[in-house]
Amino acid sequence: MHFEIETKRFAQAARLVSIVATKEAFPNEAAHVLIQAMEKEIIFTATDQVCSIRLLLKDVDVADPGEISFYVPTLYSLSSRLIGEIVIVSSTPKSTQSSFSSGGFNGSMNLISYSDLKNIKVPRIDASRTLSSQELSEALGQVYFAAADERSASSMPLCDIKINCNTDYLEFIACDARRLAKRKLICREEPITTFDVSLSAHYAKKIRMLLREIPEEEISIGVYEDKLVLFGGIWSIVCLLSRYNFPQAYKNMIPSRKTTTALLKRQTFLAALRRTSCLGLDDLDYPRTIALSFEKNRLKLTGNNEVGEALEYIAAKVKGPDLEIKFSANHMEQGLEAIDCEQVILSANTPKDPLLIETQPPDFDYKYVIIPKA
């Protein structure tokens, strides 16, 4: 096999497959990538047994077609450091190594078996939705952090995110029983098919990482049997869905009434929260606990511990009776950091009811709920 390709394109492909096939992958074959060279194009294929990616690079100078497989972390580390404009990859039949040359660099890498990678199939399906890669990346980033950590979760379904494709919208939800994040994308056309599935938050994060490495483009999303399928211009991603059913109890966390509300600037609130929480009460379940008071024309943030205390007032348009509610500053901070909007609306009913954070229309449809500390 022998082909020549722009170093930048080769390194980008290696970067993408390295997100899927990491050095921590198990079994060991899941840390490898299969490269297939054909007439004027090469295909990169990698998997970690749950998530798979396939990249098609066209207009490649392929002198001798063939197939080779490498250890991904080393391939990415090498390709990202090459300084020549062109990289030349070649190997001979029955060889145990493949050579690389670029600029003044010459090296070789050991080849490995690729039988499992050749069996990866990417189903061709009718897309349920078409949206931009940036839209999907942002939506995943605004919810996945609210899912429970698999290492300490009391319920595995809480480690998933819910993806609901309806006739009017595409919805993403994550909930760890102490907080909930919900992002809704209003769709411009009716879907070919609808679905309601669960995906591991770990793999939602991995898919987001892949999307952030890809130039913005229109992508298609759909479901085939037990797999979530994404298609872009030169790539496709297939990820196994979770075997768990997402808990329907999440619906009870979203407040139906809004007795007291406050409209304020997100960045101002976030900065004040960070300052005040430095002196927030630390405990095992609710690190950096902060008290939030709704008062006339302002909010008051209070934090105190054995070191000292902090208090800060924030201008806000408050409606409803005065109210104080305590919550985890960590949870609030993560929710505010996940969104990019000028203003947010805080809503609460009693000190024991959930605190609701919403984006100020018409930014986008986002809800974030925090269970207060008693």
Secondary structure, 3 states (H helix, E strand, C coil): CEEEEEHHHHHHHHHHHHHHCCCCCCCHHHHEEEEEEECCEEEEEEECCCEEEEEEEECCEEEECEEEEEEHHHHHHHHCCCCCCEEEEECCCCCCEEEEEECCEEEEEECCCCHHHHCCCCCCCCCCEEEEHHHHHHHHHCCHHHCCCCCCCCCHHHHEEEEEECCCEEEEEEECCCEEEEEEEECCCCCCCCEEEEEEHHHHHHHHHHHHHCCCCEEEEEEECCEEEEECCCEEEEEECCCCCCCHHHHHHCCCCCCEEEEEEHHHHHHHHHHHHCCCECCCCCCCEEEEEEECCEEEEEEECCCCEEEEEEECEEECCCEEEEEEHHHHHHHHHCCCCCEEEEEECCCCCCEEEEECCCCCEEEEEECCEC
